[in-house]
């Protein structure tokens, strides 16, 4: 009986220790598998399951921190960056509601959309802006909730690897859904329904570029689909490298890479190239040689598997300056700076640059300049820099696999940051959610790397957190933690 009671208490303790991991995995599943267009009707776009899950995570983090249950104490780089960003977003929200909004005549762009012909009253525009500002604050709350829970809560390298495994396999699933849509034209994502949720727009729509379908799977747009997979790919590659030789080790990485390519998106290709460049520069010399040998093989294999795809991707960059989608981006600068001058310091509210009343703006940094001002943009850049440096800093870990995971996280952050130059990433729930999740994972990696060399009081230094050949699974020995984050045993 005593053994049974002890076993029950141990199980409960493990469940509490793994609660942040469960929250993070639940967010990944809801974010990637449930289309963002499925929402709770009364809440609108802010009522997606992933967003609600993230807001609940923020409430939990606040309660556990105020109640002294959060093992991470004091100010960390992630907390300082998040606090600065929160202050800027709330200041912009308050400023917009206090001073109102306006739209210069020069800001509207000529399109063939019928809604551009309908005049809008001042009261209608103000109501829409207030609603958009509320939605922006709620979405932002969900993002920082996930960042803080993951950065402060992941207790071991094994748990972080488990999260990588979940993210990789769920990313492979949506990549497979996109590939099915690309090959057959069947919109599998469109058949997804969740009781109690309603679709606020079309799910899984297909666009065309050249002779190919541009697919989105469960994402809102093909660009979002491609950039999300490009940001996940470094983590999938990390897992493939350290599981090489096991059955199916390469499958998720291959699906994610091909899925990113069939989005036929410049943003996805750029994010992928930048992420791979970060990995390449951080790899040992012998790994770089192998990568240079394998890259042409991968390109040839993709060309053989999907004839014409590689040529289409190359042509998108060869005709870069003749493409209307590129020239349209460059004409935005003067117009945006015109509007920015009205609220140049703290902005006018996140999500209040609504394309219906202004213009489509395919540059998240320009949009942030308008919405949360120069201070907010600087806060975002600091947040991204902290996330990237956390990944790089995690390379101080003692275990080679842990060091490589830090490098992969830095590569994912860099890829997402570059993608923000080419599309309004925060306007797409899946892209924004993955960006903040990866930033939280980088923060956790940095914290674990620091804990590696700090033994608990009265204990000798522990060995490496896990062996390079270990695979987190049900058979992996449970992590024992009795002295805090630094006491991590495999």
C-alpha positions in Angstrom: 0.0 0.0 0.0 2.8 2.4 0.9 4.5 1.7 -2.5 1.2 2.5 -4.2 0.8 5.8 -2.4 4.4 6.8 -3.1 3.9 5.8 -6.8 0.8 8.0 -6.9 2.6 11.0 -5.3 5.5 10.5 -7.7 3.1 10.5 -10.7 1.5 13.7 -9.4 4.9 15.4 -9.0 5.9 14.4 -12.5 2.7 15.8 -13.8 3.3 19.1 -12.1 6.9 19.2 -13.3 5.8 18.6 -16.9 2.8 21.0 -16.8 4.7 23.7 -18.8 5.6 21.0 -21.4 1.9 20.0 -21.6 0.8 23.6 -22.0 3.4 24.1 -24.8 2.5 20.9 -26.6 -1.2 21.7 -26.4 -0.5 25.1 -27.9 1.5 23.6 -30.8 -1.4 21.1 -31.6 -4.1 23.8 -31.4 -2.1 26.4 -33.3 -1.0 24.1 -36.2 -3.8 21.5 -36.5 -6.9 23.7 -35.9 -7.3 26.3 -38.7 -7.0 29.8 -37.4 -10.2 30.7 -39.1 -12.2 28.5 -36.6 -13.1 30.8 -33.7 -15.6 31.3 -31.0 -18.2 33.5 -32.7 -18.6 36.2 -30.1 -14.9 36.8 -29.7 -14.1 36.9 -33.5 -10.5 36.5 -34.6 -9.2 36.6 -31.0 -11.3 33.5 -30.1 -9.2 30.8 -31.8 -8.5 27.8 -29.6 -4.7 28.5 -29.7 -5.3 32.1 -28.7 -7.5 31.2 -25.8 -5.0 28.6 -24.7 -2.2 31.2 -24.7 -4.3 33.6 -22.7 -5.0 30.9 -20.1 -1.2 30.2 -20.1 -0.5 33.9 -19.2 -3.0 33.8 -16.4 -1.4 30.6 -15.0 2.1 32.1 -15.3 1.0 35.3 -13.5 -0.7 33.3 -10.7 2.2 30.8 -10.2 4.8 33.6 -10.2 2.9 35.8 -7.7 2.2 32.7 -5.6 5.9 31.8 -5.5 5.5 28.6 -7.4 7.6 29.7 -10.4 11.1 28.2 -10.0 12.6 31.0 -12.1 13.2 34.0 -10.0 14.2 37.6 -10.6 14.7 39.4 -13.9 15.9 37.4 -16.9 16.6 38.7 -20.4 13.4 37.2 -21.7 11.3 38.8 -18.9 12.9 42.3 -19.4 12.4 42.1 -23.2 8.7 41.0 -22.7 8.1 43.7 -20.1 9.4 46.4 -22.4 7.3 45.1 -25.3 4.2 44.9 -23.0 4.6 48.5 -22.0 4.9 49.6 -25.6 1.9 47.7 -26.7 -0.3 49.0 -23.9 0.9 52.6 -24.4 0.0 52.4 -28.1 -3.4 50.9 -27.2 -4.1 53.7 -24.8 -2.9 56.4 -27.2 -5.0 55.2 -30.0 -8.1 55.1 -27.9 -7.4 58.6 -26.5 -6.4 60.4 -29.6 -8.3 58.5 -32.3 -7.2 57.5 -35.8 -7.2 59.1 -39.2 -6.4 58.0 -42.8 -4.7 60.4 -45.2 -6.0 60.5 -48.7 -2.7 59.2 -50.0 -2.7 56.0 -48.0 -5.4 54.2 -50.0 -4.2 52.1 -52.8 -6.0 51.3 -56.0 -7.4 47.8 -56.2 -10.2 46.0 -57.9 -11.8 45.1 -54.5 -15.4 46.3 -54.3 -15.0 47.4 -50.7 -12.8 50.3 -51.8 -15.8 51.9 -53.5 -18.0 52.1 -50.4 -17.6 55.3 -48.3 -17.1 54.7 -44.6 -18.5 57.0 -41.9 -16.2 58.3 -39.1 -18.1 56.5 -36.4 -17.9 53.2 -38.3 -14.1 53.5 -38.8 -13.6 54.4 -35.1 -15.7 51.4 -34.0 -13.6 49.1 -36.2 -10.3 50.5 -34.9 -11.4 50.0 -31.3 -12.4 46.5 -32.0 -9.1 45.9 -33.9 -7.1 47.3 -31.0 -8.9 45.1 -28.5 -8.1 42.1 -30.7 -4.5 43.1 -30.9 -4.1 43.2 -27.1 -5.8 39.8 -26.7 -3.6 38.2 -29.4 -0.5 39.7 -27.9 -1.5 38.4 -24.4 -1.7 34.9 -25.8 1.8 35.2 -27.4 3.6 36.4 -24.3 1.8 33.8 -22.2 3.4 31.1 -24.3 6.8 32.8 -24.3 6.8 33.1 -20.5 5.5 29.6 -19.7 8.0 28.0 -22.0 11.0 30.2 -21.1 10.5 29.8 -17.4 8.8 26.5 -17.1 10.6 23.9 -19.2 12.6 22.1 -16.6 15.1 19.8 -18.4 16.8 19.3 -21.8 14.7 16.1 -22.2 11.5 18.1 -21.9 12.8 20.7 -24.4 13.7 17.9 -26.8 10.2 16.4 -26.3 8.7 19.8 -27.3 11.0 19.8 -30.4 9.8 16.3 -31.3 6.1 17.4 -31.0 6.7 20.5 -33.0 8.5 18.6 -35.7 5.9 15.9 -36.1 2.9 18.2 -36.0 4.7 20.4 -38.5 5.2 17.3 -40.7 1.5 16.6 -40.5 0.4 20.0 -41.8 3.2 19.8 -44.4 1.7 16.5 -45.5 -1.8 18.1 -45.7 -0.3 20.8 -47.9 1.4 18.3 -50.1 -1.8 16.4 -50.6 -3.6 19.6 -51.6 -0.7 20.6 -53.9 -0.7 17.2 -55.7 -4.4 16.4 -55.8 -6.1 19.7 -55.3 -8.1 18.2 -52.4 -8.7 20.7 -49.6 -8.4 18.4 -46.5 -8.1 21.4 -44.1 -11.5 22.7 -45.3 -13.2 19.6 -44.0 -12.0 20.3 -40.4 -14.7 21.4 -38.0 -14.8 21.8 -34.3 -18.1 21.8 -32.3 -18.8 25.3 -31.0 -16.5 27.1 -33.4 -17.4 28.9 -36.6 -15.3 29.8 -39.6 -14.7 33.5 -40.1 -13.2 33.1 -43.6 -12.4 30.4 -46.1 -10.2 27.5 -44.8 -7.5 26.0 -47.0 -7.9 28.2 -50.0 -5.7 27.5 -53.0 -3.9 30.2 -55.1 -1.9 29.7 -58.2 1.6 30.8 -59.3 3.0 29.7 -62.7 1.6 26.2 -63.3 1.4 25.2 -59.6 -1.2 25.5 -56.9 0.0 27.5 -53.9 -1.4 25.7 -50.9 -2.0 26.9 -47.3 -3.2 23.7 -45.5 -4.4 24.9 -42.1 -2.7 28.3 -42.4 -4.5 31.4 -43.5 -2.2 32.0 -46.6 0.4 30.1 -48.6 3.1 32.6 -47.4 2.2 31.9 -43.7 2.3 28.1 -44.5 5.7 28.3 -46.1 7.3 30.6 -43.5 6.0 28.5 -40.6 7.5 25.3 -42.1 10.8 27.2 -42.8 11.1 28.2 -39.2 10.4 24.7 -38.0 12.8 23.1 -40.4 16.0 23.8 -38.4 14.5 22.0 -35.4 13.4 19.1 -37.7 17.0 18.9 -39.0 18.4 19.0 -35.5 16.2 16.0 -34.7 17.1 14.2 -37.9 20.8 14.6 -37.3 20.7 13.2 -33.8 18.3 10.4 -34.7 20.1 9.4 -37.8 20.0 5.7 -38.4 16.6 5.2 -36.7 13.6 4.3 -38.8 11.8 7.4 -40.0 14.3 9.8 -38.7 14.5 11.9 -41.9 10.7 11.7 -42.7 9.5 14.9 -40.8 12.4 17.0 -42.1 11.8 15.9 -45.7 8.1 16.6 -45.5 8.7 20.0 -43.9 11.3 21.0 -46.4 9.2 20.0 -49.4 6.1 21.6 -47.8 8.0 24.9 -47.4 9.0 24.8 -51.1 5.5 24.0 -52.5 4.2 27.1 -50.8 6.1 28.8 -53.7 6.8 31.8 -51.6 9.8 34.1 -51.6 9.3 34.7 -47.9 9.5 31.0 -47.2 12.6 30.6 -49.3 14.4 33.6 -47.7 13.5 32.4 -44.2 14.8 28.9 -45.1 18.0 30.2 -46.6 18.8 32.5 -43.6 18.0 29.7 -41.1 20.3 27.3 -43.0 23.0 30.0 -43.2 23.0 30.4 -39.4 23.2 26.6 -39.0 26.0 26.4 -41.6 28.1 29.0 -39.8 27.7 27.3 -36.5 28.5 23.8 -37.7 31.9 22.2 -37.4 34.0 22.1 -40.6 33.2 18.5 -41.5 29.5 19.1 -41.2 29.8 22.1 -43.5 31.5 19.9 -46.1 28.7 17.3 -45.8 26.1 20.1 -46.2 27.7 21.4 -49.3 27.8 17.9 -50.8 24.2 17.2 -49.9 22.6 20.5 -51.0 22.9 19.8 -54.8 21.6 16.3 -54.2 18.5 17.7 -52.4 17.9 20.2 -55.2 18.1 17.6 -57.9 15.8 15.2 -55.9 13.3 18.0 -55.6 13.5 18.8 -59.3 13.0 15.2 -60.2 10.1 14.7 -57.8 8.2 17.8 -58.8 9.2 18.9 -62.3 9.2 22.6 -62.8 9.1 23.6 -59.1 12.8 24.5 -58.7 12.6 26.5 -62.0 9.6 28.4 -60.7 11.3 29.3 -57.4 14.4 30.4 -59.2 12.4 32.6 -61.6 10.7 34.4 -58.6 14.1 35.8 -57.7 15.5 36.2 -61.2 12.6 38.6 -62.1 12.6 40.1 -58.6 12.5 43.8 -59.6 9.9 43.3 -62.3 7.4 41.6 -60.1 4.4 43.8 -59.1 4.3 42.2 -55.7 7.9 43.5 -55.0 7.4 47.0 -56.5 4.2 47.3 -54.6 6.1 46.8 -51.4 8.6 49.5 -52.1 5.9 52.1 -52.9 4.6 51.6 -49.3 7.5 53.4 -47.6 6.6 57.0 -48.2 2.9 56.5 -47.5 3.6 54.6 -44.3 6.1 57.3 -43.0 3.4 59.9 -43.8 1.0 58.1 -41.5 3.6 57.2 -38.9 4.4 60.9 -38.3 1.0 61.4 -36.6 1.9 58.9 -33.7 5.6 58.5 -34.2 6.7 57.8 -30.6 4.2 55.2 -29.2 1.9 54.4 -32.2 -1.8 54.0 -32.3 -2.5 50.4 -31.3 -1.5 46.9 -32.4 -3.7 45.5 -35.3 -5.2 49.0 -36.1 -3.5 49.3 -39.5 -6.5 47.6 -41.2 -6.0 47.0 -45.0 -9.7 47.8 -45.6 -9.2 51.4 -44.5 -5.5 51.8 -45.4 -3.6 49.4 -47.6 -2.1 45.9 -47.7 1.3 46.2 -46.1 3.7 43.3 -46.6 6.3 44.3 -44.1 5.7 43.7 -40.4 8.4 46.1 -39.3 6.8 49.0 -41.2 3.4 48.0 -39.7 4.9 47.9 -36.2 6.3 51.4 -36.8 2.8 52.7 -37.4 1.0 50.6 -34.8 3.3 50.8 -31.8 5.7 53.6 -32.8 9.5 53.8 -32.8 9.7 52.7 -29.2 7.6 49.6 -29.9 9.6 48.8 -33.0 12.8 49.0 -30.9 11.3 46.8 -28.3 10.4 44.2 -30.9 14.0 44.3 -32.3 15.4 43.9 -28.7 13.0 40.9 -28.2 14.2 39.2 -31.4 17.8 39.9 -30.6 17.4 38.5 -27.1 15.8 35.3 -28.5 18.5 34.9 -31.1 21.3 35.5 -28.5 19.6 33.1 -26.1 19.9 30.4 -28.7 23.5 31.2 -29.4 24.2 31.4 -25.7 22.8 27.9 -25.2 25.8 26.6 -27.0 27.6 26.9 -23.7 25.8 23.8 -22.6 28.1 20.8 -21.8 26.3 18.3 -24.1 26.9 18.5 -27.9 23.3 17.8 -28.7 22.1 20.6 -26.3 24.5 23.0 -28.0 23.2 22.1 -31.4 19.7 22.6 -30.2 20.5 26.1 -29.2 22.0 26.8 -32.6 18.9 25.4 -34.3 16.6 27.6 -32.2 18.8 30.7 -33.1 18.4 29.7 -36.8 14.6 29.5 -36.4 14.5 32.9 -34.8 16.6 34.4 -37.5 14.5 32.9 -40.3 11.3 34.2 -38.7 12.8 37.7 -38.2 13.8 37.9 -41.9 10.3 36.7 -42.9 8.9 39.7 -41.1 10.5 42.0 -43.7 8.5 40.4 -46.5 5.0 39.9 -45.0 2.9 41.1 -42.1 3.7 38.0 -39.9 1.9 39.2 -36.8 -1.3 39.4 -38.8 -1.2 35.7 -39.3 -1.9 33.7 -36.1 0.2 30.7 -37.0 3.3 32.6 -38.0 3.2 34.9 -35.0 2.5 32.0 -32.6 5.4 29.9 -33.9 7.7 33.0 -33.7 6.9 33.6 -30.0 7.0 29.9 -29.1 10.5 29.5 -30.6 11.6 32.6 -28.7 10.4 31.0 -25.5 12.2 27.8 -26.3 15.4 29.7 -26.9 15.0 31.3 -23.5 14.5 27.9 -21.9 17.6 26.6 -23.6 19.7 29.5 -22.4 18.5 29.0 -18.8 19.2 25.2 -18.9 22.7 25.8 -20.4 23.5 28.1 -17.4 22.1 25.6 -15.0 24.4 22.9 -16.4 27.4 24.3 -14.5 25.7 25.2 -11.3 25.3 22.2 -8.9 22.7 22.5 -6.1 23.9 23.3 -2.6 25.4 20.2 -0.9 25.6 18.2 -4.2 28.4 17.4 -6.5 28.2 18.6 -10.2 25.8 16.4 -12.2 26.8 14.8 -15.5 25.6 16.0 -18.9 21.8 16.4 -19.0 21.5 13.6 -21.5 23.6 11.6 -23.8 23.8 12.6 -27.5 22.2 9.2 -28.4 19.2 9.6 -26.1 15.7 10.0 -27.5 13.1 11.4 -25.2 10.4 8.7 -24.9 8.4 6.8 -22.4 11.4 4.6 -21.9 13.7 7.5 -21.2 14.6 7.6 -17.4 12.5 10.2 -15.7 14.2 13.5 -14.8 14.8 13.8 -11.1 14.6 17.4 -9.7 15.1 18.0 -6.1 17.3 21.1 -6.0 15.7 23.4 -8.6 16.5 23.9 -12.3 20.1 23.1 -11.9 19.5 19.6 -10.6 18.7 17.9 -13.9 19.5 14.2 -14.0 18.8 11.7 -16.8 
